[in-house]
Amino acid sequence: MIPAAAPAAADAPVSSSLRTLAYERFRQNIMGGQLKAGQFVSQRELVDLLQVPLGAVREMIPRLEAGRLLLTVPKRGLQIAHVDMRLIRNAFQVRTMIEREAVQAYLRQVSEAELSQEESRHQAILDRALSGRPDPALDQDGLAVDWALHDRMVDSLGNEILSDIYRVNSMHVRMIRLEAPLVLPERVIPAMQEHLQFIGLLRARDAEGAVRAIEAHIDQSRQRVLSAMLRMG
């Protein structure tokens, strides 16, 4: 757990560590669903939620606006990004563009031992999902295994700018998933199966096949979200 930040005056200089802390806590609240798409929130509410000084919140806002995660609405306050069809299209398009390139870099670097470990982790989640037993932690554990592979792959590019863009976009994707809760119980099995197919192609050192597999996986993820949202009306 990240320790609470020490109180500070609103106009006091804000250190880079406090700015980073504010942003990371905002990210955690988006990924955990405490901050929801379309929600309005004040700067003071963010201070209380993130447990950082007002100055850190104010300095964080331009970065969030630049990432299209937050919008300042006159007389209403700050609005978390609203999920609509345009955001879904844009977010999954960004994923495809970055991950297509990342596959090539990851394949050049990843060892057989790491791929074997990834395969075991994914198979364990799939086995839990197929068991039919009640498993309240399954979705969160599945997401952790799922996203860890994608993050590791993108980071293999060694490009901090792309990694930052990707993680901002991951917040958009997470908000989209939380707006379509019907996708949660049905996503684990196909996602793990698609990942295992992808890992198999990586182990075979089939670069073209792996690229096609990741493109298909991202498209299937998008289709699952769209289908769930349509069922919700």
CORLIN-V200809 format. One record per helix or strand of 2 or more residues. SS is the DSSP state (2 for helix, 1 for strand). FROM is the first residue (numbers start at 1). TO is the last residue. If there is no record, write none. Layout:
<<SS:FROM:TO> <SS:FROM:TO>>
//
This chain:
<<2:16:31> <1:40:41> <2:43:50> <2:54:66> <1:70:73> <1:77:80> <2:85:109> <2:112:131> <2:138:155> <2:160:179> <2:181:203> <2:207:232>>
//
